[in-house]
């Protein structure tokens, strides 16, 4: 028997913990998303998860994750409602709870075409677009000759400083997890100065490239080519559509477009930092 909407509205919203990882992955699978257990582990460790337990006892009814970057910004991601409970106001209720918890903190998220109308009603506005691309990198069009090497432990503080400058907010709690989370972490270096960095982390059968921070498109290309050279998996990444030359180069090298999403913010005119050097997020779920 279907659960009445009034009963759904009374179900408690609770914090999620790393112990909820499998339940979150099950909910992803319920919505025909990849399970992405590795990514869920990072999000639940570095961020704050919110969930509603299903009244039928079958896992989570809904969930989302909020990654905080201090009072300047929090990113919302992985907003999911079980298919059997969709279109009953659950997603809106969960989002309103997140807004209340955030208070005056500005918020950001990546929205699909299906989710964007709800977010607009909740006060979010679009500031940019992101294009997800995926494919086996062919090296048909070589990258520029920019020096790139594997990152070392001694590079971590320089990476954090560069990320703060480009991202615009301190995300040390995320960046310091990269060496353990990613299979490969590369830095671009010019005259002893790190000018960019990128990670490739495992996600199902792909390696996701992100974050990708670089001085210019040439440096971004060199970082991606370096990561592609050390994996036999297809690459996947989400590129700000304003970086047209990088997207064109990726497609010339066999990495095809999958979909686009809208970058949306609330209580903020635009994302902080320098978008010209911010090419791809760690994951769209964490901003």
JOJOKA-V650884 format. One record per residue. N is the residue number from 1. RES is the residue in one small letter. OMEGA is omega in degrees with one decimal (NA if undefined). Layout:
BEGIN
<<N & RES & OMEGA> <N & RES & OMEGA>>
END
This chain:
BEGIN
<<1 & x & 179.6> <2 & x & 177.2> <3 & x & 179.9> <4 & x & 178.7> <5 & x & -179.8> <6 & x & 178.5> <7 & x & 177.4> <8 & x & -178.0> <9 & x & -179.0> <10 & x & -178.9> <11 & x & -177.2> <12 & x & 171.9> <13 & x & -175.0> <14 & x & 173.8> <15 & x & 174.2> <16 & x & 178.1> <17 & x & 175.3> <18 & x & 176.7> <19 & x & 179.5> <20 & x & -174.5> <21 & x & -177.7> <22 & x & 178.2> <23 & x & 176.7> <24 & x & 178.8> <25 & x & 176.6> <26 & x & 179.8> <27 & x & 174.5> <28 & x & -178.5> <29 & x & 177.5> <30 & x & -179.7> <31 & x & 177.6> <32 & x & 170.2> <33 & x & 172.1> <34 & x & -179.4> <35 & x & 172.4> <36 & x & -176.8> <37 & x & 179.6> <38 & x & 179.0> <39 & x & 178.3> <40 & x & 179.3> <41 & x & 178.2> <42 & x & -175.7> <43 & x & -178.4> <44 & x & 178.0> <45 & x & -175.4> <46 & x & -176.6> <47 & x & 178.8> <48 & x & 179.2> <49 & x & 175.4> <50 & x & -178.6> <51 & x & 174.0> <52 & x & 178.8> <53 & x & -179.5> <54 & x & -179.4> <55 & x & 178.5> <56 & x & 177.6> <57 & x & -177.5> <58 & x & 173.6> <59 & x & -178.0> <60 & x & 172.9> <61 & x & -177.8> <62 & x & 176.7> <63 & x & 169.4> <64 & x & 179.0> <65 & x & 176.7> <66 & x & 177.7> <67 & x & -175.3> <68 & x & 172.2> <69 & x & -179.7> <70 & x & -177.3> <71 & x & -176.7> <72 & x & -176.4> <73 & x & 167.5> <74 & x & -178.2> <75 & x & 178.6> <76 & x & 178.8> <77 & x & 175.8> <78 & x & 176.8> <79 & x & -174.0> <80 & x & 173.5> <81 & x & 179.8> <82 & x & -174.0> <83 & x & -176.3> <84 & x & 178.9> <85 & x & -176.5> <86 & x & 177.7> <87 & x & 176.2> <88 & x & 176.0> <89 & x & -176.9> <90 & x & -179.6> <91 & x & 178.2> <92 & x & -179.9> <93 & x & 179.5> <94 & x & 179.3> <95 & x & 178.5> <96 & x & 176.2> <97 & x & 178.7> <98 & x & 179.0> <99 & x & 178.8> <100 & x & 179.6> <101 & x & -177.5> <102 & x & -179.1> <103 & x & -177.9> <104 & x & -178.3> <105 & x & 175.1> <106 & x & -175.9> <107 & x & 176.8> <108 & x & 175.7> <109 & x & 172.5> <110 & x & -173.3> <111 & x & 169.1> <112 & x & 178.5> <113 & x & -179.7> <114 & x & -176.3> <115 & x & -172.4> <116 & x & 179.6> <117 & x & 178.3> <118 & x & -178.0> <119 & x & 176.2> <120 & x & 177.8> <121 & x & -179.6> <122 & x & 173.6> <123 & x & 177.3> <124 & x & 176.1> <125 & x & -179.5> <126 & x & 177.0> <127 & x & -178.7> <128 & x & 175.2> <129 & x & -179.7> <130 & x & -179.1> <131 & x & 175.7> <132 & x & 178.7> <133 & x & -177.7> <134 & x & 175.3> <135 & x & 176.0> <136 & x & -176.1> <137 & x & -172.3> <138 & x & -175.2> <139 & x & 178.0> <140 & x & 176.3> <141 & x & -174.6> <142 & x & 175.1> <143 & x & 176.0> <144 & x & -177.4> <145 & x & 178.2> <146 & x & -177.6> <147 & x & 177.8> <148 & x & 179.5> <149 & x & 174.4> <150 & x & 176.9> <151 & x & 175.9> <152 & x & 178.4> <153 & x & -179.8> <154 & x & -179.4> <155 & x & -167.7> <156 & x & -179.2> <157 & x & 177.4> <158 & x & 176.7> <159 & x & 179.6> <160 & x & 179.3> <161 & x & 178.9> <162 & x & 179.9> <163 & x & 178.0> <164 & x & -179.2> <165 & x & -174.4> <166 & x & -179.3> <167 & x & 175.9> <168 & x & 179.3> <169 & x & -177.8> <170 & x & 173.6> <171 & x & 177.9> <172 & x & -177.2> <173 & x & 176.0> <174 & x & -175.9> <175 & x & -179.2> <176 & x & 176.3> <177 & x & -175.4> <178 & x & -177.9> <179 & x & 178.6> <180 & x & -175.4> <181 & x & -174.8> <182 & x & 172.4> <183 & x & -178.0> <184 & x & 176.5> <185 & x & -175.4> <186 & x & 173.4> <187 & x & 169.0> <188 & x & -174.9> <189 & x & 179.1> <190 & x & 179.4> <191 & x & 177.2> <192 & x & -179.2> <193 & x & 177.6> <194 & x & -176.0> <195 & x & 178.4> <196 & x & 174.6> <197 & x & 179.2> <198 & x & 177.0> <199 & x & 170.7> <200 & x & -177.0> <201 & x & -173.7> <202 & x & 177.8> <203 & x & -175.7> <204 & x & -176.6> <205 & x & -177.7> <206 & x & 162.8> <207 & x & 178.5> <208 & x & 176.4> <209 & x & 179.6> <210 & x & -3.5> <211 & x & 175.7> <212 & x & 179.4> <213 & x & -176.4> <214 & x & -179.1> <215 & x & -176.7> <216 & x & -179.2> <217 & x & 179.6> <218 & x & 178.4> <219 & x & 177.1> <220 & x & 178.2> <221 & x & -178.8> <222 & x & 178.6> <223 & x & 179.3> <224 & x & -179.9> <225 & x & 178.3> <226 & x & 178.3> <227 & x & -179.9> <228 & x & -176.8> <229 & x & -175.7> <230 & x & 176.6> <231 & x & 173.7> <232 & x & 177.9> <233 & x & 169.0> <234 & x & 175.1> <235 & x & 172.5> <236 & x & 176.6> <237 & x & 179.6> <238 & x & -173.0> <239 & x & 171.9> <240 & x & -173.4> <241 & x & 175.6> <242 & x & 178.0> <243 & x & -172.8> <244 & x & -178.1> <245 & x & 178.2> <246 & x & 178.1> <247 & x & 179.0> <248 & x & -180.0> <249 & x & 177.9> <250 & x & -178.6> <251 & x & 174.5> <252 & x & 179.6> <253 & x & 169.6> <254 & x & -179.5> <255 & x & -169.3> <256 & x & 178.6> <257 & x & 175.8> <258 & x & -177.2> <259 & x & 174.5> <260 & x & 176.1> <261 & x & 178.1> <262 & x & 173.3> <263 & x & -173.2> <264 & x & 178.8> <265 & x & 177.9> <266 & x & -177.8> <267 & x & -178.7> <268 & x & -179.6> <269 & x & -178.8> <270 & x & 175.1> <271 & x & 176.2> <272 & x & 175.3> <273 & x & -173.0> <274 & x & -177.4> <275 & x & -178.5> <276 & x & 177.6> <277 & x & 178.5> <278 & x & -172.3> <279 & x & -179.3> <280 & x & 177.3> <281 & x & 169.8> <282 & x & 172.8> <283 & x & -179.8> <284 & x & 179.5> <285 & x & -178.1> <286 & x & 177.4> <287 & x & NA>>
END
